[in-house]
Amino acid sequence: MFALLLWLGFMLAVMPAAGAGLFGFEVSILAPPGLLVMHLMYGVVLGWSFGRLTPGEPLPRVRRRAA
């Protein structure tokens, strides 16, 4: 979902500002779907890496010995 919003913002704001037209159709007919695939891959990698960083279970407590 996040990647789709980034792609839509990119197509509606960045591409026209760069002179490529709305959705980048002045560059190529393959620009929008190609950039969509790249943004979706970014979203998958971001979601996978964030899921790896977030622990699924709480960490076990370590008991310290009294000194």
GROMACS elastic network, one bead per residue, 0.5 to 0.9 nm:
[ bonds ]
;  ai    aj funct       b0    kb
    1     4     6  0.52244   500
    1     5     6  0.64664   500
    1     6     6  0.87991   500
    1    40     6  0.87458   500
    1    43     6  0.79004   500
    2     5     6  0.52428   500
    2     6     6  0.63086   500
    2     7     6  0.86891   500
    2    40     6  0.88275   500
    2    43     6  0.67339   500
    3     6     6  0.50541   500
    3     7     6  0.61180   500
    3     8     6  0.86041   500
    3    36     6  0.83341   500
    3    39     6  0.53322   500
    3    40     6  0.55298   500
    3    41     6  0.83096   500
    3    42     6  0.69042   500
    3    43     6  0.50056   500
    3    44     6  0.84544   500
    4     7     6  0.50213   500
    4     8     6  0.61109   500
    4     9     6  0.85489   500
    4    36     6  0.74744   500
    4    39     6  0.70446   500
    4    40     6  0.69961   500
    4    43     6  0.83768   500
    5     8     6  0.51085   500
    5     9     6  0.61209   500
    5    10     6  0.84498   500
    6     9     6  0.51392   500
    6    10     6  0.60133   500
    6    11     6  0.85674   500
    6    39     6  0.73845   500
    7    11     6  0.60743   500
    7    12     6  0.85791   500
    7    32     6  0.87829   500
    7    35     6  0.73149   500
    7    36     6  0.61986   500
    7    39     6  0.61886   500
    7    40     6  0.85434   500
    8    11     6  0.50816   500
    8    12     6  0.61006   500
    8    13     6  0.83934   500
    8    23     6  0.84196   500
    8    36     6  0.87424   500
    9    12     6  0.51972   500
    9    13     6  0.57344   500
    9    14     6  0.73565   500
   10    13     6  0.54499   500
   10    15     6  0.63385   500
   10    23     6  0.81260   500
   11    14     6  0.61650   500
   11    15     6  0.53653   500
   11    16     6  0.75154   500
   11    21     6  0.87434   500
   11    22     6  0.64352   500
   11    24     6  0.67281   500
   11    32     6  0.75758   500
   11    35     6  0.89974   500
   12    15     6  0.65367   500
   12    16     6  0.67330   500
   12    17     6  0.88487   500
   12    21     6  0.88892   500
   12    22     6  0.60975   500
   12    23     6  0.62949   500
   12    24     6  0.89575   500
   13    16     6  0.59189   500
   13    17     6  0.62626   500
   13    18     6  0.88021   500
   13    22     6  0.82028   500
   13    23     6  0.88861   500
   14    17     6  0.50816   500
   14    18     6  0.60923   500
   14    19     6  0.87272   500
   14    20     6  0.87113   500
   15    18     6  0.51245   500
   15    19     6  0.64244   500
   15    20     6  0.52138   500
   15    21     6  0.60236   500
   15    22     6  0.63237   500
   15    23     6  0.62871   500
   15    24     6  0.55278   500
   16    19     6  0.50628   500
   16    20     6  0.54027   500
   16    22     6  0.53083   500
   16    23     6  0.74702   500
   16    24     6  0.71678   500
   17    20     6  0.74833   500
   17    21     6  0.79446   500
   18    21     6  0.78663   500
   19    22     6  0.87512   500
   19    24     6  0.82981   500
   19    26     6  0.81948   500
   19    27     6  0.89924   500
   20    23     6  0.76628   500
   20    25     6  0.67395   500
   20    26     6  0.51645   500
   20    27     6  0.57049   500
   20    28     6  0.89632   500
   21    25     6  0.60261   500
   21    26     6  0.55079   500
   21    27     6  0.78676   500
   22    25     6  0.65628   500
   22    26     6  0.80154   500
   23    26     6  0.83849   500
   23    31     6  0.78955   500
   23    32     6  0.60460   500
   24    27     6  0.56118   500
   24    28     6  0.68819   500
   24    29     6  0.78784   500
   24    30     6  0.89337   500
   24    31     6  0.61521   500
   24    32     6  0.64247   500
   25    28     6  0.52840   500
   25    29     6  0.54141   500
   25    30     6  0.79759   500
   25    31     6  0.68369   500
   25    32     6  0.73649   500
   26    29     6  0.77068   500
   27    30     6  0.84541   500
   27    31     6  0.68398   500
   28    31     6  0.52752   500
   28    32     6  0.81692   500
   29    32     6  0.70394   500
   29    33     6  0.82794   500
   30    33     6  0.57509   500
   30    34     6  0.58707   500
   30    35     6  0.84165   500
   31    34     6  0.51820   500
   31    35     6  0.59448   500
   31    36     6  0.84075   500
   32    35     6  0.52579   500
   32    36     6  0.60338   500
   32    37     6  0.87136   500
   33    37     6  0.62253   500
   33    38     6  0.86558   500
   34    37     6  0.52359   500
   34    38     6  0.63733   500
   34    39     6  0.87291   500
   35    39     6  0.60776   500
   35    40     6  0.85061   500
   36    39     6  0.50997   500
   36    40     6  0.61054   500
   36    41     6  0.85757   500
   37    40     6  0.50707   500
   37    41     6  0.61400   500
   37    42     6  0.85548   500
   38    41     6  0.51266   500
   38    42     6  0.62028   500
   38    43     6  0.87028   500
   39    43     6  0.62326   500
   39    44     6  0.87183   500
   40    44     6  0.62282   500
   40    45     6  0.86496   500
   41    44     6  0.50758   500
   41    45     6  0.61925   500
   41    46     6  0.84707   500
   42    45     6  0.52239   500
   42    46     6  0.59988   500
   42    47     6  0.84950   500
   43    46     6  0.50405   500
   43    47     6  0.59638   500
   43    48     6  0.84012   500
   44    47     6  0.51721   500
   44    48     6  0.59943   500
   44    49     6  0.85112   500
   45    48     6  0.51036   500
   45    49     6  0.60234   500
   45    50     6  0.84081   500
   46    49     6  0.52984   500
   46    50     6  0.60128   500
   46    51     6  0.84431   500
   47    50     6  0.51512   500
   47    51     6  0.59964   500
   47    52     6  0.86036   500
   48    51     6  0.50970   500
   48    52     6  0.62848   500
   48    53     6  0.88281   500
   49    52     6  0.50480   500
   49    53     6  0.63619   500
   49    54     6  0.88212   500
   50    53     6  0.51353   500
   50    54     6  0.63177   500
   51    54     6  0.53036   500
   51    55     6  0.78308   500
   51    56     6  0.85995   500
   52    55     6  0.72080   500
   52    56     6  0.88196   500
   55    58     6  0.68224   500
   55    59     6  0.80194   500
   57    60     6  0.88409   500
   58    61     6  0.88506   500
   59    62     6  0.89851   500
   64    67     6  0.88804   500
